[in-house]
Structures are given as C-alpha cells and as structure tokens.
Amino acid sequence: MTTTPVWSVDPRTGKQREQVAVEATPQEVDESVRAAHAARAALADATARAAFLRAAAALLDESAAHVIEAADAETALGPGRLTGELARTTGQLRAFADAVDEGAYLDIRIDRADPSLSPPRPELRRYKVPLGVVAVYAASNFPLAFSVPGGDTASALAAGCPVVVKAHPDHPATSELCASLLRRAAVESGLPADVVGVVHGFDAGLALIRHPLVAAAGFTGSIRGGRALFDAAAARPVPIPFHGELGSLNPVVVTPAAAAERAEEIGGGLAGSVTLGVGQFCVKPGLVLVPEGAAGDRLTGALTKALGETEPGVLLDHRMRENFIAGVRERTALSGVDAPVTPGSGGEHTVGAGYLTVPARRLLEGGSYEVLLEECFGPVTVVVRYADQREAGAVLGLLPGNLSATLQLSAAETEGAPGPAGELIEQVTGLAGRIVVNGWPTGVAVAPAQHHGGPYPAATSHSTSVGGTAIERWLRPVAYQSVPDALLPAELREANPLGLPRRVTGA
C-alpha cells in the first residue's frame, strides 16, 4: 500500500524539517476510533478523569522547553507568544479538572412527585451524559491551545468523551509530541492511552467525520473547510453535532466622540491588535468603521505610523502567505480603495502589515465590494470612513455573523444615558458572540463567563469553544421517571453519595 509522508516544514524557509508520520489510511482511522470508543468505560470514572487532566497539564509544563521549541520551529510564532499559549493550554486542562470535581456541569435536577398537581407530576431526575467519541480538528494558528491538547480536547475529555484529533499539517511534530504527553498522562492516571488518538491527512479527516462511532466533532478553521465537514456531519445516516468555529471579520466601530477624544490611542491600539500574531488571530479586527473628518484623519494617521513601523512577519505556511498576497491584491484593485500602508509581500518568506481604506458609500454599493466583507487572514484591516451613524449602521447591516464586535466610545458615552451608544450595542449584539467596549478583541480570556462563538459563519452552533461552558457541547440530558433509587445512576440517587450540586424541586 502506498503511504503519504507527513512532513514538518519550517515556515521561515519553506523547507522540510523532518518526516513526522504518514497519512492515516481508512483502516487506521477506524482502528483509532474503535480504540477510543473502547476506552469510554474507563473515562467514566470522574476521579480518574480529573487526575488525568491535571497530569496532562503537569507533563506539558515539565516539557515546556521541548514543546515550545517544536511549535516555534513549525509555526514561527516565537517563544514569547508560545510560552503564553502553553500556559493558557495547561490552565484550560486544570480548569476543566476543577469542573469535573465540582460536578455542576452535570446540571442535576430533581423534581419530587406531586400527585396534587393537575396533571399529577411523577418523580423526575435529570442529568447529562457524555455523547461518545469526539473528533477534534486542530487549528493552524494555535498549535497548542486549539490543537491536540487544546480546549476542544480538554472539554471533551472532561465530559467523559474520548478524543481522536485530526492533526493540522502546519504543526505535525508538535501534535505528535503533545499527543504522546497526553497518552502518557492517561496511563499514569490509570486510564487507557487510547482516550486520546491522533490521525494525519486530509482524507483521514473525512473518514473521521463519517465514522459511525464518532458522536460529535469540534473544528477551528476556515469557512470552506468547516462547511465541508459540517455538511458531511449532517449527511451521515445518523447526523452528529458539529461545533465549528469558522471565519470572522470582527468589526470595530469608532464613534465620532471617541475619535475626537483619543484618536491617536485608538489608532495605535488598532495597529497592535491587527498585527498580533502576524494578524493570524481568529478575532483580528478585519473591518473598522472610522468617522470622516479631522478626528478620523488623526486616527488613521496614528494607524499609518504604527503599521509603517511594524517589521514584516512570517505566516504559518507559504500557502497562507500566497492567499494573503492574492487577497490584498484583489481588494486594492477595487476603485475607491486606497492603501495608505500597503500590506503584502515583505520578502521571500514574509509579509508586511498594512491597511486599506474605502468610503462607506462605496461599500454600500455591493457587487465587487462585497469581498471587503470577507476575512483576509493576515496583518491587514479595512478602514471604512462613514459620514454619520445612519451610514455606519447600514454598513453593520451588511455583515454576517462574527465572533466579536468592538465599540470605541468616549467617556461621556460610557457614563451617560444609552442614546446612540446603546443603539450600537443593540445592533452589534445581533452580529456577534462577544461585545467589547474600549478594548480590543484579540486575547480571549479563559473564564467561566467567556463566549467564543457567534452567528454563522462565525460558528455552526450557539456553543462556545472557550470557557467552562464549552463542556456542554459534548453532553446530552437524560431524564429518569419513577425509577427506583437502587437502579438510578449514582449521580441521581437520593443519598447523593458523590456529593454533587443539584437543584431539587426548583430550590
């Protein structure tokens, strides 16, 4: 049988570093899924599950130097950025271990029987059970936090679901290293190594989503790739939940009062957000509404200065670099679109940061200008100059769903009566999963109240892929009616032997 090698590639040079693996055959995908499926019973032990998540975090921390070196060699993201990402990754694992210990994610509810009601109410006990094997599709831009040991994996394992990860081709060596650490942590915690599996290859990814024992999937990536997998998940004889994070423009609205009050500060902050990670964050501001006039000119002047001083950077791979350059070229060819700082090729292996400007009235014409409303992955943003709030609102009305929306407001607008600022909040709430005021969307805090998702195409479901409630994606509720106590799952028995939080008859 012919095998296709999987190479680790240095994006700084475009040269192959080492052969890491071979692409998985359909038989090997089947074996990996079946092994994960067989590990479900062992993973049902919540104590062992929590210990496993903490052991995985500890092993990743102990191997930090090796993990960061491997990830930097394959992504060019730099040790500083990757050190922070590793801390985020191990923090997620520990947070989900705490969630398993607490047990609130089971959402236990008990309603006592009440024959006096009309109609009479029987005894009902409800909690959530794991779905089964979860397929995780790793992201290109986060080789740790959204890949093999990342949030999808951590939340699925916390729910009691074994995981098979389709590794991203941009960092296969990092994926193999992290998988080996997770599998070792499982064994050290008394669980089968096969609670975590990894496969490589495009065809393997399709075979994984179609496997009858895969019960759900999580994806972070492009609209095109995510939609193809989403459609495949829906087309199965038994469709499964597909929680995909796809593309996002992440609009920013700068009000006239905010521009007048702190134009230079906003311009500098925008440049930092657009160029963070060489513009490869999924919440990079891709479209910014700036008022016409002198204050808006000051803002764009500060943006021009900051971006003009930004050094060229390396994208995750050369295909992305070519797509970025082509995307910028297509946009700058449009009549009325200017490039005060021209983004594009910064060298043989790098790209330069920049931004484009267009009058709002041109964007509202539609047609070929609609490309400006699509994500361009890399260090570029589109500044739309608007005349008044009506025109700004009309531009917002053109946008599809987004992960985030940001408002830059003046001090008076944040302290006074809602007025126009309140209307903006209301409008962008319909567009995005996270609303930011006087900050920047890059940097998604891992916290219980976080939501990282949004209306399609930002995501294919209403769930979050970041924060404590991400665990809910991999669970389904089951109600037990009039079941004798001895036959109930331990989580629902009257004596509450596991000491879990529960809501009893509404209290």
N, C-alpha and C positions, 0 to 999 in steps of 0.2 A: 504494500500500500504506500502511495506517495505521501510524504509528510511535508507540511509547510513550516519552515522555521519561523520562530518569533524572535526578532532582534531588538536589543536595546540600542537606541540611537541617541547620539549627542546632538541636541538642537543647536548648540553653539557652532558646530561644524557641519552638521548633516551626515556625519559618518557613523557607521555601525560600530558599536562598542563590543557587544558580545551576543551570542545566541543564548537566549534565556530558556526557551521551551519550544514546543511545536504546537501548532493549532490543534485543538481537540477535535477528534472525529465524532460523528454522531454516537458511536458506541461508548466513547469515553465520556461524553456529556451524560448519556444515560447512566453510566456507572456512578458518576459523581452525584447525580440527583438521587439515585436509589440509595447510595450510601448515606446521604444527608437525611433522606426520608427514614431510614432505619435508625437514625440517631435521635429521633423525636422523643422517644420514651425517656431516654436518659436526660434530655434537656428539660423535661417536665419538672425536675427537682429544682425548686426555686433557690434553695440554699446553694446548690452546686452552680447554678446559673450565675448568681451574683458573684460567687467566688471566682468563677471563670472570667467574668468581665473585669474584675479587679486584677486578676493575674495577667490578663492580656495587656492592660494598661501598664502594669509594672514592667513586663518584659519589653514593651515598646520604649518605655523610659530608659530602661537599662541598656537598650540597644540604640539609643538616640543617635550617637555619632555615626554608626553604620547606616541607619535608616536615612538620616539627613544627607549623608554623602551619596547614597544611592539615588535618592529622589532628586538632588541637585544635578547629578550627572545626566539624568534623563529629562529634566524639565527646565533647567536654567533659572529656576525661581529664586535661588540664592539661599544660603544658610540662615540668614536672619528671618526671612519670611517662613521658611520651612520649620525652623525651631518653634515659632509661634503656632504654626499649623499642627505640629506634633503635640504641643501642649493642649491645643483645642481637642485633638483626637482622643488623647488619653483622658481628658476631662469629661468628654462625652461618655466614654466607657464607664467611668466611675459614677457619673450622674445616673446612668441607666441601672447600674448595680444598686444604687441607693433607691431608685424607683421600685426595683424588684423587691427589695427588703421591705419597703413601706407598704406595697400592695394596693395602693389607691387606684392604680391603672386598671385593676380588675373590675372596678365600678360595681361593687357588690350591692345589690338592692333586695330587700326582703319586704314583702307585703303580707301581713298576717291575714289569715282567713277571717272574713266578716260576713256571717250569714244574714246580718240585719240589713245589709245594703240591698238595693234593688237595681240590677240583679245581684245576687249574692256573689261575694268575691272569694275565690278559693285561695289557698296558701300558694304564694308565688315567690320563687327565689331565682335571682338572675345574676350572672357574672359573665366574664368574657374568656374565651378560649383561643389558643393560637391557631392560625389558619393552616400551617404546614410549611413546607419548604418555600423559601423566598429566593427569587432570582434578583440579584443586585447588579446593576450595570454601572460600572465605575465611571467617574468623571475625569476629563482630561486635565482640568485646571486646578484640581485639589487632589494630589496623588496620595494624600493621607486622609483628610477629613471627609472626603466624599468618594472614597475608593474602598479598597479591601477592608481596612479597619475602621471605616468612617461611620457616619450617622445612620445610614440605612442598615448596615450590618449590625451595629450596636443595638439599635432599637428593635430589630427583628429578633436577635438573639435574646434580648431582654424579655420579649414577648413569649419566648419559648419556641421560636421558629428557627430551624437550621437554615443556613445560607449557602448558596452557590453563587460566587461572584464571577461575572464576565469581566476580566481584567481589561483595562484600557490599553491600547497599543502604544501610547506615548510613555508609559512607565511600567513595562512588564517586569523588570528586575525588582523594582520597588514592591510591586504587587506580590511577587513570589516570596520576597523576604518577609513582608508583613503577614502573608498567609502562613508561613512557617512558624512565626511567633504566635499567632492566634491558635494554630493547631497544637503547638506545644503547651500553651496555656490551658487548653481544653483538657489535654491528657493529665497535666499536673493537678487539675481540679476534679479529676475522676470522671471526665466525660470523654466520649469518643472524639478522636481528631476530626472525624468527618462531619462534625457540626458546622465546619467551615470548609468549603471547597472552592477551587478556582479553576476556570477554563479560559482559554485564549482563542481568539479568532472570530471573524465576522459571522461565519456560518455556525459556529458554536453558539453565538448569541441568539441566532434564530432558533436553533434546536432547543435551546434552554427555555425560551418563552413558550414553545409549543409542547414541552414535555408534560405529559398528563399528571405527573406527581408534583409539579410546580404549582403552588397555590396562590401566589401573588408576586408582584415584581415592583422594584424601585429603580428609577432611572434619573440620571442627571446628564444633560447634553443638549444637542441641537433639536430644533423643531422637526427637521426632516427625519433624523434618526429616531427620535422619540415617538413621532407619529406613526412610523412604520411598525415599531414594536407595540404601540398601543393598539393599532389595528389588528396586529397578529394575536394579541391577547384577547381581543373581542371576538375574533373569528374562530377561536378554538371551539371544539364540540362542547366543552364546558368553559365559558369565558371566565377570566380571573381579573381581580383588581389590578390595575396598572397605575402606580403612583409616579408620574413623570414630571420632572422639572425641566421645562423646555426653554424657549427664548424669552427675553425680556428687554424692553427699551428703557425702563426705569426713569420716567420723565421727572424733570425738575421745573418748578415754576418759581421765578423770582418776581416778587411784586414790585411795582414802581417805588413804593415807600422803602422796601428793603434795599433796593439798588441805590437809592439816594442816601440811605443811612450807612451802608457798609459795602460799597461796590467792590473795592479792592480786596477786602477779606473774602467775599463770596467768590470772586474770580480766582484767587489763589487756592481756596478750598476745593473749588470745582476741578482745577488742574490736578490737584493731588488725588482726588477720587477717580478721575478719568485714567490716570496713569498708574494707579496702584496695581501691582502685579502685571505691569505692561498692558493694562486695560483688559485683562482676562478674567475679571470677576463677573459672575452672573448678575450682579446688581450694579454694575458700572452705569453711571448716568449717560444714556445714549442720546437724549433729546432734552434740551434746556430752553425754556421759554424766558426770554430776557426782554424787558420793555425797550421800545425805541426811545431815543433822546440821549441827553448828555450823561445821565447816571448809568444807563445801559452801556454807553460807549466807554465809560470808565471801567466798568466790569469787564468788558471784552478786552480792554487794554491790559488789565491785570492778567487775564487769561492768556493773552498773546505772549506777554513777558514770561510767565511761568512755564508755558509749554515750549516756548522757544529756548529755554534754558534746560529742558529735560533731555538727558542723554538717550540715544537710541537703545532699544532693548531687544531681547531675544524672545520670540514667541515659542509656544510649546512644541511646535513642529513646523517643518517647511511648507506643508500643505496649508496650514492655518496662515502662514505668512503670505503665501500666494493669494489665498482668498481675501485676506485683509487688503492687500495692494489692489486687487481687482475691484473690491467693493468700494474703496476710496475713489478709484478712477471712475467708476460708474457714476458715483454721486457728484463728483466735481465736474463732470461733463454736462450736468444739467444747467440750463440757462437760469441765471439769477442766483446760483450757488457760488459763493466765494470761499476761499481757503486762506484766511489770514496767516495761519501756520499750517503749511501743507503736510498732512500725515502721509506716510508711505514708506518706501524703501529707505532704510537708514544705512544700508551696506549689504554685503552679500548674504549675511545671515541675520540681520537685524531690521527693525522697523523704527521709524521716527514718529513721535506723538504729534498730534495737531487737532484742529477743529475746523468745521465748516459753518458757514452762516447762510441763512436764507430768510427772506421776509415771510411772515406768516401768510400773507395773501397768496404767495406762490404755492406754499404747501397746501393751502385750501383748494387749489385748482385740481388736485388729484392727478390722475394719469401717471406719467413717468415719475412724478414727485413722490409717489407712494413708497418708493424704495428708501426714502429718508425716514420712513416709519418702521423700518426693519432693523434688527440688531446687526451691527457691524462689529465683529469680535476683534478687539484690539484697542490700542490707545487713541481713540477718536470719538468725538461727540459732535452733535449737530446743534448749533445755537439758532433758535428761531426768534426773530425780532418781531414783537407784537405791538399793536397800537393801543389797545385797551383790553379790559378784562373780557369783553364780549369776544374779541378775536382770540384771546388766549383760551377761553372756554371752548371755542369752535375747534381749535387745534386738538385740545384734550379729547373732544368728542370723536376724533378720528382714530384714537389709539385703541389697540387691542388690549387684552389683559396683561398685567405686569406683576412682577414680584414686589416692586416698591414704587412709591411716588413720594417726591420730596417737595416741600414748600419752604422757600426762604422768605420769612416775614420780618417786618420791622418790630421794634419793641412795642410800639403802640398797638400794632395788630395782634400781638400775642397777649396783651394785657387788657384791652378794651372789649367792647361788645363784639360779638362774632362778625357781623357785617359781611363784606366781600371775602374776608379770610375764611369765615365759616362756610360760605358758599363753595369756596375752593376745596376745603376739607371734605365737604359732602360729595363734590364731583369726583375727586380722586379716590374716595373710599369705594366707589363703584368700579374703579380701574385696577386696584392693586391690593395685595395681601398685607402690606406693611406701609404705614404712612409715617414719614419722617418730617419733623419741623426743625429748621435751623441746625441741621446736621447734614451728614452725607450717608447714603445707603450702603456704601462699601464697609464691610465689617458687620457680620450678622452674629449678634451675641447668642451664645448657647444658654438659654434660660427657659424656665417653665412657661413664661408668657409669650415667648417668641412665636412668630408665624413666618415661615419661609415657603411661600406658595402664592397663588393668586388665580384670577380668572384665566381661562385658556386664551393664548397658548403659554402663559407663564407656567401653568401646571395642568395636569389632566384630571386632578381631583381637588377637593377642597381641603385636603390634609396638609400638614406641614412636614417638611423633611428635616427641620432643625427644632430642637427644644423637646421638653418632656413629653408633649402630646404626640410626637412622631411615632410613639409605640402603638398608638391606636390604629394605625394603618394595617397592622398585622394580626388583629384580633377580631373576633366576631362574638356577638352576645348570644347566650343560650338561657332560656327560662325553664325552670323546673316547677311543674304544677302538681301539688298534692303528693309529692314524692316523699316516702318515709325517710326520716332523718338518717337512718343507718345506710341508706342507699345513695345519699347525696354525696357529691364531691366534698372533700374535707373543707374547702373554702366556704361552703354554704351551710355546714352543719350548725345546729343551734348553739352548741357549746363554743363555737368559734375557736377550735383548737390551734389554729395558726395565728390567732391574734390580729386578724386583718380588719382594716376600717370598713365599715358597712353602714348603709342607710336603711333603717328599719321603719316601715310604715311612715315614710316621709321625714323621719327625725334623724 
